Every structure is written in C-alpha cells, then in structure tokens.
C-alpha cells in the first residue's frame, strides 16, 4: 500500500532523513521506533506532503505521491494524527469531528457523515457524552481520542499516527492501543510512530528502527520485542523483568 524508496530530507543544512526505504502492506500495523531526533516525525510529515524531500519516491497504492498536497492525500485515503493532537480548541467535539469529514460533505452528504459520527461515538462513548463541549476543555486522553476520531472521519485506508500515547495515563494508553487494533482488524492500515516501544511492538506486525535518519533494524515486531539491542535501547531498565 505504501512504499518509500531512498528518501532524503533536510532542513536547510541539517540532514534529517538519509536514504529511507520501507513499505507497509495492506492490513498491516507497522511501527517506527527511534529516539528523539531520529527522524520519525519528519518522515510522517514528508509522507503527508508537509515536507518536500530532496530526493526519493513515496508511492501510495502504486501512485507516486511525492510532494502531493495534504488535501489531495486526504482525498486519496491517507490521514495523519499529529503529535500533540492539534485539535481545534474553540470548537466543540462534534464540530472537530465534522471538520475531519470536510472533503466528504459535497460528494456523500450529511447522512453518510452522520453515520460515521455514530460509529465514532460507539468507539469512544466519552466523546458522545462531551459532543457539545469545547475541545479545549477536554482532558489529555479525551483530546487524543478526539484527534484519532477526527482522522477516522476522513475514511482513510492508511492512517499515520504520531506518538498517540504521549503524556497519557496507562489506562488511556491501553484504550488507544485497543482502538488501533480494532480499526486495523476492520481493514485500516496503520503506520505508527511511538516512543512506548513495548506497546507499539505488542500490537504491530512489523517494525523499523530509525537512528539519525537511517533505518538500522527491521523485522517482525515480535522478534524485535525480544531483540537484546532493542530491549536495551527502548524498553527501559526493567526489560529483563518484562520478558521474564
């Protein structure tokens, strides 16, 4: 579904991606691991057309989308849940969700959008309870639910997720991860950037590890979960207890 070939990116003189090549097959959850500054977010933004690469190709369902606009990519079936959520604080929960489906109103009409609203509310009952509440008054976990739900309203086939667990309580993290798995089981393909390596590797099919803009390791998620180098670098000091 998604194929990246020899992608290079720089911000001025700072080179942040150095020959990235990877793929995501239909129906997969693929996670990207790496420390801060490794290039994970830059890669997602480049896929989404918010950065223009120096060279390389990005293919979505066989079409070269390198440098395509975010608006075009959303219409093609790609959606991004950005780091930090970036919801519209002054608007209500429901208004944020309706904006997620902005490109569908003319073609599909209110009935189709309303049906997806009800599905979102079934996934996240708390959002339904707060649908008339301003988004800026929600808790951090509720805002992350809203960001994920807003992306879902675009009816994507490929979802790009940037640090969905950042700053959230463990129970909310578990809810977000279960929701990602559920959406994947229903046919959604996911490329997940996540610093919580344990959670990401537990739900992913495959994984890539980035260091200073390069892919240094890749493989099935379950294998990387038990890789000694990955455990030392990303699973914390208690990794032996985790795998005991």
Long-range contacts (C-beta under 8 A, 24 or more apart in sequence): 1-25, 1-26, 1-28, 1-60, 1-61, 1-157, 1-158, 1-189, 2-47, 2-58, 2-59, 2-60, 2-158, 2-189, 2-191, 3-57, 3-58, 3-59, 4-43, 4-47, 4-56, 4-57, 4-58, 4-59, 5-56, 5-57, 5-58, 5-59, 6-55, 6-56, 6-57, 7-43, 7-46, 7-53, 7-55, 7-56, 7-57, 7-58, 8-53, 8-54, 8-55, 8-56, 9-39, 9-42, 9-43, 9-46, 9-51, 9-53, 9-54, 9-213, 10-54, 15-213, 16-42, 16-213, 17-42, 17-43, 17-46, 17-53, 17-213, 18-212, 18-213, 18-214, 19-56, 19-214, 20-56, 20-210, 20-213, 20-214, 20-215, 21-215, 22-208, 22-215, 22-218, 24-158, 24-189, 24-191, 25-189, 26-157, 26-189, 27-184, 27-187, 27-189, 28-184, 28-189, 28-190, 28-205, 28-206, 29-180, 29-181, 29-184, 29-189, 29-190, 29-192, 29-203, 29-204, 29-205, 30-190, 30-191, 30-192, 30-204, 30-205, 30-206, 30-207, 30-208, 31-191, 31-192, 31-193, 31-194, 31-200, 31-201, 31-203, 31-204, 31-206, 31-207, 31-208, 31-221, 32-191, 32-192, 32-193, 32-194, 32-207, 32-208, 32-209, 32-210, 33-194, 33-195, 33-197, 33-200, 33-201, 33-207, 33-208, 33-209, 33-210, 33-224, 33-230, 33-234, 34-209, 34-210, 34-211, 35-211, 35-233, 36-195, 37-212, 38-210, 38-211, 38-212, 38-213, 39-210, 39-212, 39-213, 40-162, 40-193, 40-210, 41-83, 41-162, 41-163, 41-193, 43-193, 43-210, 44-80, 44-160, 44-162, 44-191, 44-193, 45-80, 47-78, 47-160, 47-191, 48-73, 48-78, 48-80, 48-160, 49-73, 60-158, 61-157, 71-103, 74-103, 74-154, 74-156, 75-103, 77-155, 77-156, 77-157, 77-158, 78-156, 78-157, 78-158, 78-160, 79-151, 79-152, 79-154, 79-156, 79-158, 79-159, 79-160, 80-151, 80-159, 80-160, 80-162, 81-147, 81-148, 81-150, 81-151, 81-159, 81-160, 81-161, 81-162, 81-164, 82-147, 82-162, 83-162, 83-163, 83-166, 83-193, 84-166, 85-143, 85-144, 85-146, 85-147, 86-147, 87-135, 87-143, 87-146, 87-147, 87-150, 88-135, 89-134, 89-135, 89-136, 90-134, 90-135, 90-136, 91-134, 91-135, 92-131, 92-132, 92-133, 92-134, 92-135, 93-127, 93-130, 93-131, 93-132, 93-133, 93-135, 93-138, 93-146, 94-131, 94-132, 96-135, 96-146, 96-150, 97-127, 97-146, 97-149, 97-150, 97-153, 98-153, 99-150, 100-149, 100-150, 100-151, 100-152, 100-153, 100-154, 101-153, 101-154, 101-155, 103-154, 104-154, 104-155, 113-153, 116-152, 116-153, 116-155, 117-153, 120-149, 120-152, 120-153, 123-149, 123-152, 123-179, 123-182, 124-149, 124-179, 140-167, 140-168, 140-172, 141-168, 141-169, 141-172, 141-175, 144-168, 144-172, 144-176, 145-175, 145-176, 148-176, 148-179, 148-180, 152-183, 156-188, 157-187, 157-188, 157-189, 158-188, 158-189, 158-190, 158-191, 159-183, 159-188, 159-189, 159-190, 159-191, 160-191, 160-193, 161-190, 161-191, 161-192, 161-193, 161-194, 162-193, 163-193, 163-194, 163-195, 164-192, 164-194, 165-194, 165-195, 165-196, 165-199, 166-195, 173-199, 177-202, 177-203, 195-234, 197-230, 197-234, 197-235, 198-225, 198-235, 198-242, 201-225, 201-230, 209-234
